[in-house]
């Protein structure tokens, strides 16, 4: 293995080690020593490759988000309705929770409140998810009566915020989070009814929504 390849391999080990340490031990116990132990390398390499633990954690946030988004991009690209988007979101939530990624997200969000360097990286990671959701909403709402009256950009951010909130909320009230998902699926079902309307009924809905908007 060449020097550059070995260096890249060590960086990847440290990034993965940081993700595991955050998820398993929490941000309070995440240090150069604990990350290096998880990665199986000398702790001096944390500072050689990243300069500081904060910089390593920021890079790990981006690295983790890129991996997760890439893993689920094709599934999101296949979504054709709001109901399918919510079903997909629920499945992703269960997978992410089982893989420890929800615990990781909770830790970096908590850390970003007190460690400013983590905030931009955390926001950038969430933005990767938001961009994929926005693509879905633009496509799904294009032919819907709701499309003319809905801002996909803002709605995508609302969906991301709700998803993050439900992931964290489930940790203290699993039953309540389950009911919240059920309620969102009911709303998506109502939106699906609108999509199934005939052209005359669709025009009537649009007319009513325009009047409501002007009012």
N, C-alpha and C positions, 0 to 999 in steps of 0.2 A: 504494500500500500504506500503510495506517495505521501509526501508531507502534507500537501493540500488536502488529499483525500482523508488522511488520518485526522487532520484538524477539523474537517467537516463532520467526520464521524463522531469526534469528541463533542463538538457543539450540539449535534443531534442528541447524544446521550445526556448532555446536561439539560437540554430543553425538555426531554422526556422525563428526566429525573425531577426537574422542577415541577412539572405537571403532577407527577405521582405524589411528591412530597406535600404539595399544597392540598391535594384531595384527601390524602390519608392522615396528615398531621396538622393541617391548618396553617395559616400564615404566621401565627405567633411562633411556631416551631420550625419555620422554614429558614434555613441558614445556609451558608456556603458549605458547612460541614454536612448537614443533613442531605442537601441536594447531591453533593459529591458522593456520599455513601450510597444513595439511591441509584446514581448513575454508574457507580463502580469506577470512579476516577479520583485523582488527587484534587483536594479542594482548591489548591492554588490555580487550577485550570479554570475555575469559575471567574477569577479576576483576570486571567490571561485572555480569555475569549470574550468576556462581557464587561469587564471593568468593575462591576459591582453586582451585588445580589439583586438590587432593584432593577438594574438593566437586564439581568438574566430573566427576572420574573416578567418584565415587560415584553421581552422577546418571546417568552414561553406563552404569554397570552395570545400574541399574534399567531404563533406557530400552532397552538391548539385549535384556535378558531379556523385557521386555514385548512387544517386536517379534517375537522368535523364538517365544514361546509362542503369541501370537495367530496367527502364520503356520501353526502345526501343530495348533492346537486341534481343528479339525474332523477331522483325520486320527486323532487320539487318541480322539475321541468315537466313531469308527466301529469301534474295536477291541472284539472280543467274546471273545477267548480269551487266555490267557497266551502262547501261541505267537505270536499276532498282535501282542501287545505287544512281544515281543522282536524280531520281524521289523521292526516299526515303529521300534523303538529303533535297530536296526542301520542302517536306511535314513536315519533322522534324523542319526545319527552321521556317516555318509558325506557327507550334504548340509552339515552344520555344519562339517565339516572342510574341505570344498572351498570353502566361503564364508569361511574364515578365522576362524570363530567359536570353534573349538577352541583356536586360538592365543590368541585374546583371553581365553578362560576361563583358560588356563594362566597368562597374565600377571596377571590380577586375583587369582587364587588366590595366586600368589607375592607379589604386592604386599600382600595382606591380612595376610601374616605379619609384615611390618615397618611397615605403615602402618595403624594401628588404625581410621582413618575408613573404610577400604575394606571392612573385615570385615562390618559390618552390611548394607551395600549388596550385597555379594557373596552373603551369606546370604539376603537378601530376594529376589535374583534366582533363586537355586536353589530357594527356597520356591515361587516361581511354577510351576516345573516340577514340583515335588513335589506340589503341589495337583492338577495335571492328572493325574499318574500315580495319585494316590490315588483320584480319581474312577473311573478305569479299573479299578483293582483291586477297589474296592467293588462295581462292577457285574459284573465277571468272576467274582469269587469267591462271589457271592451264591448261585448254584445249584450250586456245586462242593462235593464232599465235603471239600475243604480249607478252605472258607470258615468253618466253625465253629471251626477250630483255628488260624486265621491272623489276625494283626493287620494290617489293610490300612494303617493309619496308619504303623506302624513299618516295614512292608514297603516302602511307598512311599519312605521315607527311605533304606532299604537299597538300593533300585533306583537312586535318585538318586546315592548315594555310589558305587555300583558303576559307574554310567555315567560319572561324572566321573573316577573312577580309571582306567577303561579308555581314556578319551579321552587322558589324560595318559600312560598307560603305552604307548599305541601309538606315541608319539613316540620311544621308545627301543627298543621291541620290537614292530614291526608284526605279525610272525608269531605271537608269543605272545598279543597282543590278539585276533587272529583266532581262535585256538584257544579263548580264553576265551569269546568270543561263541558259538562252536560248542557248547561245553560247556553254556552257559546254554540254548541252544535245545534241546539234548537233554533237559535237565531239564523244560523247558516241554512237550516231547513226552510225557514221562511223566505230567505233570499232565493233559495232554489225554486220555490213556488212562483216567484216573480219571473224567473228565467223561463218557466214553462208556459207562461201566458201566451195567448195568441197575439197577433199584431194589433188588433183593435184594443184589446185590454192593455197592451203595453203602452200604446199611445195615451190611453186614459191615465195610466199610472204616471207617465212622464208629465202630462199636463198638470196633474194634481201636485206633483213634486215641484214643478216650476212655480205654481201658484203659492205653494207653501214657502218656497225660497224667497219669492218677492215680498211676501208678507213679513 
